[in-house]
Amino acid sequence: MHSANLSIGVDIGGTKILAALVDERGSISGQIHRETPQHDVAATEYVLAELIKELSEGHEDLPVGIGAAGWMDKKGKTVLFSPHLSWRNEPVRERLMNLVGHDITLVNDADAAGWAEHRYGAGRGESDMVCLTLGTGIGGAVILGGQIHRGKSGIAGEFGHQVIVPGGHRCACGNRGCWEQYASGNALGRDGAELVRTKSPVAFRLRAAVGNDPEAVSGIVVTELAAAGDPACRDLISDMGEWLGLGISNLASVLDPGMVVIGGGLGTASQQLIAKAEETYRRTLSGRGYRPFARIRQAELGPAAGLIGAADLARENRK
């Protein structure tokens, strides 16, 4: 692979950091990973520098894109806040450039994943799209006119914190009734745990899978049992699909996208969830019958989407 076609993509997760070389077609090579030093700013930056140096060996002056959960300033220089890391108003770009000598682009991880799907995945050819990442919460990216829309302050796309049930479940953000409290992996796990606590006979497979321990229920466990045909877990997925579709309907009313791409660990694991969300979206969209529906698509690029998108944005910035 010729250096002129390459950039380095890095995706910082809560437990591990993934990095790889990415070419102009979105193909990756040499993927490596390290554990994330969550509570140590200097250690995190040292690990990032190690990964960048290892991947750039034999290549000159590769642009580097780094995706992380949190808010970046619009110039991509400072991490204003990152929930999984200790970055608070940290000039990460400058410090990393001093450590590795490469051009660095900082980007929100959901923006990076959304950009990758727009360029190489389910959103290819669509200039106006929304990408949702369903995991412990709901992240997202907005692509308008073929460009990432980040808003005035650079933090657009916090879809999970639209209040959809006033006075509802308490959210970690401090509000009640946020969308991600009803349509995320954490929400699915919470609802499954409640079903186990009731000792309901309809949940016998779920109870057996977690040894009757409600604390062991997760969104992944529920999703896997639903995929295997368990009726109780399929009902939980269906309920979550309703909430997901309602939120998508709200977004479509505001943004009028041509496509909604649903990714993240949960979004790529359940076709039933996507189908139910689309059904609800089509039933609740304002003006239905007099306007086109956005296409609802499952993301295609999987866990590598974040690093692919970050690398491509770094390449674009270099241009």
Beta strands, then each sheet from edge to edge (+ up, - down):
strand 1: 7-12
strand 2: 16-22
strand 3: 28-35
strand 4: 64-68
strand 5: 71-72
strand 6: 79-81
strand 7: 88-90
strand 8: 104-108
strand 9: 129-134
strand 10: 138-144
strand 11: 147-148
strand 12: 259-263
strand 13: 295-298
sheet 1: 3+ 2- 1+ 4+ 8+
sheet 2: 5+ 6- 7+
sheet 3: 11+ 10- 9+ 12+ 13+
end
